[in-house]
Amino acid sequence: LATKLLKIYSICLWGNCLCVTLYATLKVGGRTKETLMFDSLVMLFVYIPVSWALAIFTSLDIVYIFLIVRMIDILKAMFGIFLVSKDTWLVNLTKYKTDKI
């Protein structure tokens, strides 16, 4: 079982690395709302419900459930590529703005 899970994880590792890279790019660009959505909300509203539903409502083996849940990273990476390619993620943090009080 552990060997199968490690093989699946190693095959899907590129998707995880791409997600982390895109997440870091958005974070460095100053888009904190997108990084919250990109990381935390996807975990809360996608990974957990999908894994729970697959475990409860299907008779799939744990290996296949793990594979399906790891493949969510591909969808997450596609969404991250879309956000980064929009070029709206880059925020000039050095721009000085004067506000009169």
C-alpha positions in Angstrom: 0.0 0.0 0.0 2.7 2.5 0.9 4.6 1.7 -2.3 1.6 2.4 -4.4 0.8 5.7 -2.6 4.4 6.8 -2.9 4.4 6.1 -6.6 1.1 8.1 -7.1 2.6 11.0 -5.0 5.8 11.0 -7.0 3.8 11.0 -10.3 1.6 13.9 -9.1 4.4 15.9 -7.5 4.9 18.2 -10.5 1.4 19.4 -10.1 2.0 20.2 -6.4 5.3 22.0 -7.2 3.5 24.0 -9.9 0.8 25.0 -7.4 3.3 26.0 -4.8 5.2 28.1 -7.3 2.1 29.9 -8.6 1.0 30.4 -5.0 4.3 32.0 -4.1 4.2 34.2 -7.3 0.8 35.5 -6.3 1.8 36.1 -2.8 5.0 38.0 -3.7 2.9 40.1 -6.2 0.8 41.4 -3.3 -2.4 39.5 -4.0 -3.3 38.1 -0.6 -7.0 37.5 -1.3 -6.1 35.3 -4.3 -3.5 33.4 -2.3 -6.1 32.8 0.5 -8.5 31.5 -2.1 -5.8 29.6 -4.0 -4.6 27.7 -0.9 -7.0 27.6 2.0 -10.4 27.7 0.4 -9.5 25.1 -2.2 -8.4 22.8 0.7 -11.6 23.5 2.6 -14.1 23.4 -0.2 -12.6 21.0 -2.7 -10.0 18.6 -1.2 -11.9 17.7 2.0 -15.4 17.3 0.4 -14.1 15.3 -2.5 -12.1 12.9 -0.4 -14.9 12.6 2.1 -17.5 11.9 -0.6 -15.3 9.3 -2.3 -14.6 7.6 0.9 -18.2 7.5 2.1 -20.3 7.1 -1.1 -18.1 4.9 -3.2 -16.4 1.6 -2.8 -13.2 2.7 -4.3 -9.9 1.5 -2.9 -7.8 4.0 -0.9 -5.2 4.0 -3.7 -7.8 5.3 -6.3 -9.2 7.8 -3.8 -5.7 9.1 -3.2 -5.0 9.3 -7.0 -8.2 11.3 -7.6 -7.6 13.7 -4.7 -4.0 14.3 -5.9 -5.2 15.0 -9.4 -7.1 18.0 -8.1 -3.7 19.7 -8.1 -3.9 19.8 -11.9 -7.1 21.8 -11.7 -5.7 24.0 -9.0 -2.6 24.6 -11.2 -4.7 25.5 -14.2 -6.6 28.1 -12.1 -3.3 29.4 -10.8 -1.9 29.7 -14.4 -5.0 31.7 -15.3 -4.6 34.1 -12.3 -0.9 34.6 -13.0 -1.4 35.1 -16.8 -3.9 37.9 -16.2 -1.1 40.2 -15.1 -3.4 41.8 -12.6 -1.6 39.9 -9.7 1.4 42.3 -9.8 0.9 45.1 -7.4 3.5 47.9 -7.1 4.2 47.9 -3.4 6.8 50.8 -3.7 4.3 53.3 -5.1 3.9 56.1 -2.6 0.3 57.3 -2.1 -0.4 60.5 -0.2 -3.7 60.8 1.7 -4.7 64.1 3.3 -6.1 63.7 6.7 
